[in-house]
Amino acid sequence: MKNDIVQLEDIQQLVDTFYGRVQQDPFIGVIFMRIIQDWPTHLAKMYTFWQTALLQEHTYQGRPFPPHMKMDLNPAHFDRWLDIWRDTIDTLFKGEKAEEAKWRGQAMATMFLSKIEYYKGTDKHPLI
């Protein structure tokens, strides 16, 4: 029986499983493997991001968009990211927070793609 996302250990399981799948993905894995040099640090940051977003335990300090700002990403990259994200959640969890995690992933992908398109080819920088 699947449980909901209710504690940090659930976030860690979600993040570890998701990024393990991403690393193996032939379409987006190469992008992540090229850019992320220190996986333990990246994963720890993602634990705090999702812990803050889903559990309202304010452990994340940072700005998630700027590292993505100048990346050459398109809708297909975000669609694949979302496919893996949703599938990972559905494989591991069931419940209100699991649904919220899928919704937040979709919202973040939409926002990031929109902002990447906006900043493409400019010298502008986001305020937040």
C-alpha positions in Angstrom: 0.0 0.0 0.0 1.3 3.4 -0.9 1.4 6.2 1.6 1.4 10.0 1.1 4.4 12.3 1.3 4.5 13.3 5.0 8.1 13.5 6.2 11.6 14.3 5.1 12.4 10.7 4.4 9.6 10.6 1.9 11.0 13.7 0.1 14.4 12.0 0.1 13.0 8.9 -1.4 11.1 10.9 -4.1 14.1 13.0 -5.0 16.6 10.2 -5.1 14.3 8.0 -7.2 13.4 10.8 -9.5 17.0 11.9 -10.2 18.1 8.3 -10.5 15.6 8.0 -13.3 16.5 11.3 -14.8 20.2 10.3 -15.0 19.3 7.2 -17.0 16.9 9.0 -19.3 18.3 9.2 -22.9 16.6 12.5 -23.6 17.2 14.7 -20.6 19.7 12.7 -18.6 22.6 14.0 -20.7 21.7 17.6 -19.8 21.6 16.9 -16.1 24.8 14.8 -16.2 26.6 17.6 -18.1 25.5 20.4 -15.8 25.4 18.9 -12.3 29.0 18.2 -11.2 28.2 17.5 -7.5 25.2 15.2 -7.1 25.2 15.0 -3.3 25.0 18.8 -3.0 22.3 19.0 -5.7 20.2 16.3 -4.1 20.5 17.9 -0.6 19.3 21.2 -2.1 16.4 19.4 -3.8 15.5 17.8 -0.5 15.2 21.2 1.2 13.3 22.7 -1.8 10.6 20.0 -1.8 10.6 19.9 2.0 9.8 23.6 2.0 7.3 23.3 -0.9 5.4 20.3 0.3 5.8 20.0 4.0 6.0 23.8 4.9 9.2 23.1 6.8 11.2 26.1 5.6 14.7 24.7 5.0 15.3 25.9 1.5 17.4 29.0 0.9 17.9 29.9 -2.7 16.5 31.0 -6.0 15.5 28.0 -8.1 15.2 29.7 -11.5 18.6 31.5 -12.1 20.5 28.2 -12.7 18.1 27.3 -15.5 17.9 30.8 -17.0 20.4 30.5 -19.8 19.9 26.8 -20.5 18.8 25.8 -24.0 15.6 24.0 -22.9 12.4 23.6 -24.8 8.9 22.3 -24.1 9.9 18.7 -24.9 12.5 18.8 -22.2 10.0 20.0 -19.6 7.4 17.5 -20.9 9.9 14.7 -20.3 10.9 16.0 -16.9 7.2 16.1 -15.9 6.6 12.6 -17.2 9.4 11.2 -15.1 8.3 13.4 -12.1 4.6 12.2 -12.2 5.5 8.6 -12.8 8.0 8.6 -9.9 5.3 10.1 -7.6 2.6 7.7 -8.8 5.0 4.7 -8.3 5.9 5.6 -4.8 3.1 7.6 -3.2 -0.6 8.2 -3.1 -2.5 11.0 -1.4 -3.1 14.8 -1.1 0.6 15.7 -0.9 1.5 13.4 -3.8 -1.1 15.2 -5.9 0.2 18.6 -4.7 3.7 17.5 -5.7 2.5 16.8 -9.3 0.7 20.1 -9.4 3.7 22.0 -8.1 5.9 20.3 -10.7 3.6 21.3 -13.5 3.4 24.9 -12.2 7.1 25.1 -11.9 7.7 23.7 -15.4 5.3 26.1 -16.9 6.8 29.1 -15.1 10.4 28.1 -15.8 9.7 27.5 -19.6 7.9 30.9 -19.8 10.8 32.7 -18.1 13.5 30.9 -20.2 11.7 32.1 -23.3 11.4 35.6 -21.9 15.1 35.9 -21.0 16.4 34.1 -24.1 18.7 36.4 -26.1 18.6 39.2 -23.5 21.1 40.5 -20.9 18.3 40.9 -18.4 18.4 39.1 -15.1 15.4 38.1 -12.9 14.8 39.9 -9.6 13.7 36.8 -7.9 
